Amino acid sequence: QVQLVQSGGGLVQPGGSLRLSCAASGSIFGINVMGWYRQAPGKERELVADIRDNLRNYANSVKGRFAIFGDNLQNTVYLQMNSLKPEDTAVYYCYVRALVSTGLSDAWGQGTLVAVSS
C-alpha cells in the first residue's frame, strides 16, 4: 500500500505564491507517475500537472505559472504555484502511481484547499 500526506495550501491574494508538497510512503519499489489534480466547487477533477517518463505535463491554464518538482529519493512531489488567480481556487490532490510488491498501485492524497481571494 502507498500512503500520501499533503502539506501546504491556504488563503493567498491574487498574484501570490504557494507551494504544495506530497510525501509518499510504503513499500515502494519505484514511482511511475507523480502529479497534482484539482477540483473546484461544482466542477470535475482536472489534471494540473504531472511527471511521467521524466516529462512534465501541465494544464494550459497553469503553464508558465506553476511548476512541478519530484524528489525521487524522498518520494516527494511539489507544486510551486506563482501568479495565482481566483480561478485557481480549488481543492488540490496529489496522485502517485507506484510500483509495489503486488504490481502498480494508485494513491491519492487527502486534498488541501487553495483559496485565492483579495
C-alpha positions as CSV (number, residue, x, y, z in Angstrom):
1,Q,0.0,0.0,0.0
2,V,1.1,3.6,-0.7
3,Q,0.2,6.4,1.6
4,L,0.3,10.1,0.6
5,V,0.4,13.0,3.0
6,Q,0.0,16.5,1.6
7,S,1.0,19.8,3.1
8,G,0.8,23.4,2.1
9,G,-2.1,25.3,0.7
10,G,-4.3,28.0,2.4
11,L,-5.5,31.5,1.6
12,V,-3.5,33.8,-0.7
13,Q,-4.1,37.1,-2.5
14,P,-4.2,37.2,-6.3
15,G,-0.7,37.3,-7.7
16,G,0.7,35.5,-4.7
17,S,2.5,32.2,-4.5
18,L,2.1,28.9,-2.6
19,R,3.9,25.6,-2.6
20,L,2.3,22.3,-2.1
21,S,4.1,19.1,-1.1
22,C,3.2,15.5,-1.1
23,A,5.2,12.7,0.5
24,A,4.7,9.1,-0.4
25,S,5.4,6.2,2.0
26,G,5.0,2.5,2.0
27,S,6.8,-0.4,0.4
28,I,7.6,1.4,-2.8
29,F,10.0,0.0,-5.4
30,G,9.6,3.0,-7.7
31,I,7.3,5.7,-8.8
32,N,6.0,5.8,-12.4
33,V,3.8,8.9,-12.2
34,M,3.6,11.8,-9.7
35,G,1.1,14.6,-10.2
36,W,-1.4,17.1,-9.0
37,Y,-5.1,17.4,-9.7
38,R,-7.6,19.9,-8.5
39,Q,-11.4,20.2,-8.1
40,A,-13.2,23.5,-7.9
41,P,-16.7,23.7,-6.5
42,G,-19.2,22.3,-8.9
43,K,-16.6,21.2,-11.4
44,E,-14.9,17.9,-12.3
45,R,-11.5,17.0,-11.0
46,E,-8.9,18.1,-13.5
47,L,-5.2,17.4,-14.1
48,V,-3.0,20.4,-13.1
49,A,0.5,18.9,-13.7
50,D,2.3,15.6,-13.6
51,I,5.6,13.9,-14.2
52,R,5.6,10.7,-16.2
53,D,8.6,9.2,-18.1
54,N,10.7,12.1,-16.8
55,L,8.4,14.5,-18.8
56,R,6.5,17.3,-17.1
57,N,2.9,18.0,-18.4
58,Y,0.9,21.0,-17.5
59,A,-2.7,22.1,-18.0
60,N,-2.9,25.0,-20.4
61,S,-4.4,27.1,-17.7
62,V,-1.3,26.9,-15.4
63,K,1.5,26.8,-18.0
64,G,4.1,29.4,-17.1
65,R,2.8,29.9,-13.6
66,F,3.0,26.5,-11.9
67,A,6.0,24.2,-11.7
68,I,6.0,20.6,-10.6
69,F,9.1,19.0,-9.0
70,G,9.8,15.5,-7.9
71,D,12.3,14.2,-5.4
72,N,12.7,10.5,-6.1
73,L,15.0,9.9,-3.1
74,Q,12.4,11.3,-0.7
75,N,9.4,10.1,-2.8
76,T,8.0,13.6,-2.6
77,V,6.4,15.8,-5.2
78,Y,6.0,19.5,-5.0
79,L,3.8,22.0,-6.8
80,Q,5.1,25.6,-6.9
81,M,2.2,27.9,-7.8
82,N,3.0,31.5,-8.8
83,S,0.9,34.4,-10.0
84,L,-2.2,32.8,-8.5
85,K,-5.6,33.8,-9.8
86,P,-9.0,33.5,-8.2
87,E,-9.9,30.8,-10.8
88,D,-7.1,28.6,-9.2
89,T,-9.2,28.2,-6.1
90,A,-9.9,24.5,-5.6
91,V,-9.0,21.5,-3.5
92,Y,-5.7,20.2,-4.7
93,Y,-5.0,16.4,-4.6
94,C,-1.7,14.8,-5.2
95,Y,-1.6,11.5,-7.1
96,V,1.1,8.8,-7.4
97,R,1.3,5.6,-9.4
98,A,3.9,3.4,-7.7
99,L,5.4,0.0,-8.2
100,V,4.8,-2.1,-5.1
101,S,5.2,-5.8,-4.4
102,T,1.8,-6.7,-5.9
103,G,2.3,-4.5,-9.0
104,L,1.2,-0.9,-9.8
105,S,-0.7,0.9,-7.1
106,D,-2.6,4.2,-7.4
107,A,-2.8,6.5,-4.4
108,W,-4.4,9.9,-3.7
109,G,-3.6,12.5,-1.1
110,Q,-6.1,13.8,1.3
111,G,-6.6,17.1,-0.5
112,T,-5.8,20.6,0.5
113,L,-7.7,23.8,-0.1
114,V,-6.1,26.6,-2.1
115,A,-8.2,29.8,-1.9
116,V,-7.2,32.8,-4.0
117,S,-9.0,35.9,-2.9
118,S,-8.4,39.5,-2.0
